[in-house]
Amino acid sequence: MKPIKRIGIIGNGAVGMLMASLLAKDYDVTLYGRGNEARDVIIDRFGVTKGTVTVPLKPVHTLHETEADVFFVTTKAHQVEAATERLSGDVPVFICSNGIAHLDYARKRGFHLGVVEHGVSREGDRLHHTGLGRIRIGSLDSLEAMSFNASPLDVVWEADIEQVVTEKLFANAIINPITALCRVENGAVASPPCRDLAEAVYAELSTLFDRDVPYTYIETIIAKTAHNRSSMLRDIEAGRQTEVDAILTPLLKRADERGITLTVIPILQKLILGASVSC
């Protein structure tokens, strides 16, 4: 594996800008986003980390694979395919979107996976870094382990990235829809009545996967992100498309394939779709 000097980050939302602002200290970083003009972006970061960094932002439709040694895709799940159509996989690509809808696509394209554990929100080019975590990356095939310079991002290689993605899916499928529908911070999921609903969703999730995800993991995520407003809640508040089709809808398909009858998850999916339409 050749040394990493140039990093391309596809998606100039909160996560992409956070990664760009923290990686720019050690790497030549380029952001790629929607739009038609290239420009420099001044990212002002405050919260658990602070700093001001200028990085170039280019239209994603002008991206060339030779411009980076590795790409991170931080778009919403429903934007992944369009965002990566110019990539072949010859340069490592890590898809860091929520849910599992992109797993088959990643396998087909020879891409890899990442899970973002940091808390961050965005107002324009100003970022609020609300919680420290890790960027956990790994390969679905035989890609050699990659390492990055130490930074608050804490990029770590995972030998079993599918387990990590499954754990994150459990957390997202429980926390996101409940907080979005109840209009509460993540910490509210630790107590009734939200906890009762969370345990019901967890019970249904556990029938859909052969991998074990203990409820204590969910409790840890809730505690770490107690004062965060989930991405699904923020999407509904802002009138944006949610990631329900990446997080909940694939679970319904999985249940059908396994001949499992679900009760709670289908209701949550319909309520989120309804709430999105009413925005």
GIHUSUL-V11112 format. One record per residue. OMEGA is omega in whole degrees, 0 to 359 (NA if undefined). Layout:
omega:OMEGA
omega:OMEGA
This chain:
omega:182
omega:181
omega:179
omega:177
omega:185
omega:181
omega:174
omega:179
omega:183
omega:184
omega:183
omega:170
omega:185
omega:183
omega:180
omega:180
omega:176
omega:180
omega:180
omega:185
omega:182
omega:178
omega:185
omega:179
omega:187
omega:186
omega:172
omega:188
omega:173
omega:173
omega:175
omega:181
omega:176
omega:184
omega:186
omega:184
omega:174
omega:178
omega:174
omega:179
omega:175
omega:182
omega:179
omega:186
omega:175
omega:183
omega:181
omega:167
omega:182
omega:176
omega:177
omega:185
omega:175
omega:179
omega:177
omega:175
omega:181
omega:174
omega:183
omega:181
omega:176
omega:185
omega:172
omega:186
omega:182
omega:184
omega:183
omega:176
omega:176
omega:178
omega:170
omega:179
omega:186
omega:180
omega:168
omega:185
omega:183
omega:180
omega:189
omega:185
omega:179
omega:183
omega:186
omega:186
omega:181
omega:182
omega:181
omega:186
omega:177
omega:171
omega:183
omega:179
omega:179
omega:179
omega:186
omega:182
omega:178
omega:174
omega:181
omega:183
omega:184
omega:185
omega:180
omega:178
omega:180
omega:178
omega:183
omega:184
omega:183
omega:178
omega:184
omega:190
omega:174
omega:177
omega:181
omega:182
omega:180
omega:172
omega:182
omega:173
omega:188
omega:169
omega:186
omega:177
omega:180
omega:184
omega:171
omega:179
omega:191
omega:182
omega:177
omega:177
omega:178
omega:164
omega:185
omega:184
omega:178
omega:186
omega:173
omega:177
omega:189
omega:180
omega:178
omega:181
omega:181
omega:178
omega:182
omega:179
omega:180
omega:177
omega:177
omega:177
omega:180
omega:179
omega:184
omega:179
omega:180
omega:179
omega:180
omega:185
omega:179
omega:176
omega:179
omega:179
omega:179
omega:178
omega:180
omega:178
omega:178
omega:182
omega:181
omega:183
omega:179
omega:189
omega:187
omega:183
omega:180
omega:180
omega:180
omega:183
omega:181
omega:179
omega:182
omega:173
omega:184
omega:183
omega:181
omega:181
omega:180
omega:186
omega:175
omega:1
omega:182
omega:181
omega:179
omega:178
omega:179
omega:181
omega:178
omega:177
omega:180
omega:180
omega:179
omega:178
omega:184
omega:177
omega:186
omega:186
omega:177
omega:179
omega:182
omega:174
omega:182
omega:180
omega:177
omega:176
omega:179
omega:179
omega:179
omega:180
omega:178
omega:181
omega:182
omega:185
omega:189
omega:184
omega:178
omega:170
omega:188
omega:181
omega:180
omega:176
omega:181
omega:177
omega:180
omega:179
omega:182
omega:181
omega:180
omega:174
omega:179
omega:177
omega:181
omega:181
omega:175
omega:186
omega:185
omega:184
omega:177
omega:179
omega:178
omega:177
omega:180
omega:179
omega:178
omega:181
omega:181
omega:180
omega:182
omega:178
omega:178
omega:180
omega:188
omega:185
omega:178
omega:178
omega:178
omega:181
omega:180
omega:180
omega:178
omega:177
omega:179
omega:179
omega:180
omega:180
omega:183
omega:182
omega:NA
